[in-house]
Amino acid sequence: MTEILILMSAGIFIGFLVRGRQRLIFIIEKTTGFSIYILLFLLGISVGTNEKVISSFGRIGFNAIIIALSSVAGSILLSFILYKFLFSRDDY
């Protein structure tokens, strides 16, 4: 955890130093995007080679669908309640 905080702090400091250099920022953004694609690809390889994950893919997928649908339903419900509470008052 300490290494992560040190790296993050160093990145923030270096980002502060290079904020006005548009060409360097453009290169960093492109490199970051490419790095994320490589990490996702490697994560996919790691998941694909894991027998436990592959054998329980159906159960994991079902649970993921239930969690996603519950999250969407809860967000819609809470948004509706907040809208009614905050914007539907007759305070005129």
Residue frames relative to the residue before (quaternion, step in Angstrom):
aa qw qx qy qz dx dy dz
M 1.0000 0.0000 0.0000 0.0000 0.00 0.00 0.00
T 0.6285 0.5427 -0.3368 0.4439 3.56 1.01 -0.76
E 0.6348 0.5353 -0.3318 0.4476 3.58 1.00 -0.82
I 0.6411 0.5273 -0.3214 0.4557 3.57 0.99 -0.83
L 0.6718 0.4900 -0.2996 0.4678 3.58 0.91 -0.87
I 0.6369 0.5150 -0.3267 0.4716 3.59 1.02 -0.75
L 0.6709 0.4908 -0.3008 0.4675 3.60 0.89 -0.91
M 0.6511 0.5104 -0.3147 0.4653 3.57 0.96 -0.82
S 0.6604 0.5010 -0.3033 0.4700 3.57 0.94 -0.86
A 0.6403 0.5078 -0.3236 0.4769 3.59 1.00 -0.79
G 0.6471 0.5200 -0.3159 0.4594 3.59 0.99 -0.78
I 0.6411 0.5083 -0.3210 0.4770 3.57 1.00 -0.79
F 0.6551 0.5135 -0.3084 0.4604 3.58 0.94 -0.86
I 0.6755 0.4710 -0.2943 0.4849 3.59 0.89 -0.91
G 0.6225 0.5347 -0.3344 0.4635 3.59 1.02 -0.73
F 0.6267 0.5275 -0.3269 0.4713 3.56 1.06 -0.73
L 0.6786 0.5013 -0.2920 0.4504 3.59 1.00 -0.81
V 0.7710 0.3611 -0.1935 0.4876 3.62 1.00 -0.72
R 0.3223 0.8074 -0.4663 0.1640 3.62 1.17 0.20
G 0.7299 0.4365 -0.2721 0.4503 3.65 0.94 -0.55
R 0.6142 0.5683 -0.3395 0.4296 3.61 1.21 -0.18
Q 0.2583 -0.8303 0.4782 0.1231 3.55 0.08 1.35
R 0.6431 0.5256 -0.3340 0.4456 3.62 0.94 -0.81
L 0.6669 0.4925 -0.2967 0.4739 3.59 0.94 -0.89
I 0.6377 0.5209 -0.3234 0.4663 3.59 1.00 -0.81
F 0.6290 0.5334 -0.3296 0.4596 3.60 1.02 -0.80
I 0.6638 0.4968 -0.3000 0.4718 3.58 0.93 -0.89
I 0.6475 0.5167 -0.3160 0.4625 3.58 0.96 -0.85
E 0.6548 0.5124 -0.3172 0.4561 3.60 0.94 -0.84
K 0.6559 0.4976 -0.3127 0.4737 3.60 0.96 -0.83
T 0.6563 0.5069 -0.3073 0.4668 3.59 0.98 -0.85
T 0.6340 0.5317 -0.3261 0.4572 3.57 1.02 -0.79
G 0.6565 0.5102 -0.3065 0.4635 3.58 0.90 -0.89
F 0.6570 0.5038 -0.3025 0.4722 3.58 0.94 -0.91
S 0.6459 0.5263 -0.3141 0.4552 3.59 0.99 -0.85
I 0.6368 0.5211 -0.3278 0.4642 3.58 1.01 -0.77
Y 0.6391 0.5138 -0.3284 0.4688 3.60 0.99 -0.79
I 0.6476 0.5083 -0.3205 0.4686 3.59 0.96 -0.82
L 0.6574 0.5063 -0.3120 0.4628 3.60 0.93 -0.86
L 0.6498 0.5031 -0.3209 0.4708 3.61 0.97 -0.77
F 0.6289 0.5275 -0.3273 0.4682 3.57 1.02 -0.78
L 0.6813 0.4788 -0.2853 0.4746 3.59 0.90 -0.93
L 0.6136 0.5268 -0.3451 0.4763 3.59 1.08 -0.66
G 0.6331 0.5291 -0.3232 0.4635 3.58 1.03 -0.78
I 0.6344 0.5080 -0.3264 0.4826 3.58 1.01 -0.78
S 0.6528 0.5203 -0.3144 0.4520 3.57 0.93 -0.87
V 0.6651 0.4822 -0.3003 0.4847 3.59 0.94 -0.85
G 0.6706 0.5218 -0.2992 0.4342 3.59 0.94 -0.87
T 0.7074 0.4384 -0.2696 0.4844 3.59 1.09 -0.55
N 0.5810 0.5766 -0.3733 0.4366 3.60 1.26 -0.15
E 0.3693 -0.7691 0.4841 0.1944 3.58 -0.41 1.25
K 0.6294 0.5467 -0.3465 0.4300 3.61 0.97 -0.76
V 0.6717 0.4910 -0.2989 0.4672 3.56 0.92 -0.90
I 0.6760 0.4985 -0.3017 0.4511 3.58 0.85 -0.94
S 0.6831 0.4958 -0.2998 0.4445 3.61 0.92 -0.84
S 0.7563 0.3231 -0.1991 0.5329 3.61 1.10 -0.56
F 0.2368 0.8166 -0.4954 0.1778 3.57 1.18 0.53
G 0.6381 0.5413 -0.3268 0.4392 3.60 1.00 -0.79
R 0.6811 0.4762 -0.2865 0.4768 3.56 0.91 -0.90
I 0.6425 0.5170 -0.3222 0.4649 3.56 0.98 -0.84
G 0.6531 0.5219 -0.3084 0.4539 3.59 0.96 -0.86
F 0.6466 0.5122 -0.3182 0.4672 3.58 0.97 -0.85
N 0.6627 0.4972 -0.3050 0.4696 3.57 0.91 -0.89
A 0.6373 0.5287 -0.3293 0.4537 3.59 1.01 -0.78
I 0.6449 0.5104 -0.3225 0.4686 3.60 1.01 -0.80
I 0.6483 0.5146 -0.3177 0.4626 3.59 0.93 -0.87
I 0.6621 0.4981 -0.3058 0.4690 3.60 0.90 -0.89
A 0.6645 0.5046 -0.3100 0.4557 3.60 0.90 -0.90
L 0.6834 0.4804 -0.2941 0.4644 3.60 0.86 -0.92
S 0.6379 0.5179 -0.3231 0.4696 3.58 1.03 -0.75
S 0.6417 0.5249 -0.3184 0.4596 3.57 1.01 -0.79
V 0.6646 0.4910 -0.3024 0.4751 3.57 0.93 -0.88
A 0.6627 0.5037 -0.3082 0.4606 3.59 0.91 -0.90
G 0.6622 0.5002 -0.3063 0.4662 3.59 0.95 -0.83
S 0.6431 0.5177 -0.3214 0.4637 3.59 1.00 -0.77
I 0.6565 0.4985 -0.3118 0.4725 3.57 0.96 -0.86
L 0.6632 0.5095 -0.3078 0.4537 3.57 0.90 -0.89
L 0.6870 0.4689 -0.2916 0.4725 3.58 0.84 -0.92
S 0.6205 0.5319 -0.3413 0.4643 3.61 1.02 -0.72
F 0.6491 0.5153 -0.3123 0.4643 3.58 0.95 -0.86
I 0.6638 0.4989 -0.3033 0.4675 3.59 0.92 -0.93
L 0.6729 0.4846 -0.3024 0.4699 3.60 0.88 -0.87
Y 0.6268 0.5317 -0.3424 0.4552 3.59 0.99 -0.76
K 0.6688 0.4932 -0.2970 0.4704 3.57 0.90 -0.93
F 0.6901 0.4889 -0.2810 0.4536 3.58 0.96 -0.88
L 0.7746 0.3894 -0.1957 0.4583 3.60 0.86 -0.92
F 0.8253 0.2872 -0.1181 0.4716 3.59 0.91 -0.83
S 0.6893 0.4921 -0.2931 0.4437 3.61 1.14 -0.20
R 0.4289 0.7026 -0.4723 0.3153 3.60 1.12 0.40
D 0.3171 -0.7153 0.5888 0.2025 3.54 -1.15 0.63
D 0.1035 0.8273 -0.5385 0.1221 3.57 0.23 1.29
Y 0.3928 0.7440 -0.4684 0.2698 3.59 1.19 0.36
